[in-house]
């Protein structure tokens, strides 16, 4: 049987492309208060069944699952933008 873990994903209303993964709907108990304050009121995005066989677009699914099990949440930070990717090369 595959190793799966349900999670709920919320986006930050304050920081584009910042997401918070938690192991149960609206369960922010394990998230430090200071982090929630900076994150803002979480906005529900989706519920997902995580599995090592199903990769995530920008996160290591095994690390996300480990963080959910060990610390009760996973924070996905916004990607670091490279200006040349959006404005073309200078050559």
Legacy VTK file of the C-alpha trace (Angstrom):
# vtk DataFile Version 3.0
C-alpha trace
ASCII
DATASET POLYDATA
POINTS 91 float
0.000 0.000 0.000
1.290 3.443 -0.928
2.347 5.891 1.762
-0.149 8.775 1.530
-0.882 11.787 3.688
-3.801 14.196 3.351
-3.047 17.882 3.644
-4.809 21.202 3.292
-3.064 24.053 1.490
-3.603 27.738 2.232
-2.156 30.820 0.544
-0.992 33.973 2.231
-3.004 37.124 1.541
0.126 39.164 2.294
2.831 37.437 0.238
2.318 36.171 -3.302
3.146 32.508 -3.830
3.620 31.730 -0.131
1.685 28.636 0.967
1.058 26.851 4.243
0.406 23.091 4.291
-1.353 21.621 7.342
-2.422 18.025 8.138
-6.098 18.828 8.818
-8.568 21.433 7.635
-8.081 24.772 9.429
-5.583 23.153 11.838
-3.046 25.891 12.556
-2.330 24.840 16.149
1.249 23.714 15.369
2.057 26.860 13.365
4.009 29.396 15.458
1.980 32.513 16.259
4.683 34.801 14.849
4.570 32.944 11.525
0.772 33.164 11.343
0.939 36.878 12.110
3.328 37.484 9.199
1.475 35.029 6.921
-1.896 36.734 7.452
-5.328 35.088 7.577
-4.841 31.825 5.621
-6.954 31.519 2.468
-7.941 27.947 1.569
-6.637 26.764 -1.816
-7.096 22.976 -1.948
-7.014 19.639 -0.178
-4.501 17.125 -1.517
-3.424 13.543 -0.841
0.371 13.594 -0.795
2.351 10.550 -1.919
6.082 10.027 -2.588
5.081 8.747 -6.032
3.256 11.991 -6.886
5.680 14.919 -7.150
4.710 18.492 -6.363
5.467 21.329 -8.778
7.828 23.344 -6.561
8.369 21.361 -3.366
9.964 18.042 -2.492
6.928 15.943 -1.601
8.933 13.770 0.816
10.126 16.865 2.703
6.583 18.256 2.848
5.282 14.949 4.236
8.107 14.796 6.772
7.449 18.372 7.936
3.721 17.691 8.300
4.377 14.604 10.405
7.205 16.026 12.524
6.287 19.684 13.047
2.615 19.785 12.046
2.967 22.174 9.091
5.055 23.007 6.023
5.729 26.527 4.739
6.328 26.977 1.011
8.229 30.179 0.346
7.825 32.210 -2.866
10.324 31.344 -5.596
13.366 33.529 -6.011
12.776 35.448 -9.203
15.557 35.902 -11.705
14.991 39.201 -13.557
16.491 37.933 -16.828
13.803 35.257 -16.965
11.126 37.932 -17.162
12.859 40.696 -19.119
14.927 38.715 -21.615
18.663 38.294 -21.829
20.811 41.371 -22.268
22.877 39.905 -25.106
LINES 1 92
91 0 1 2 3 4 5 6 7 8 9 10 11 12 13 14 15 16 17 18 19 20 21 22 23 24 25 26 27 28 29 30 31 32 33 34 35 36 37 38 39 40 41 42 43 44 45 46 47 48 49 50 51 52 53 54 55 56 57 58 59 60 61 62 63 64 65 66 67 68 69 70 71 72 73 74 75 76 77 78 79 80 81 82 83 84 85 86 87 88 89 90
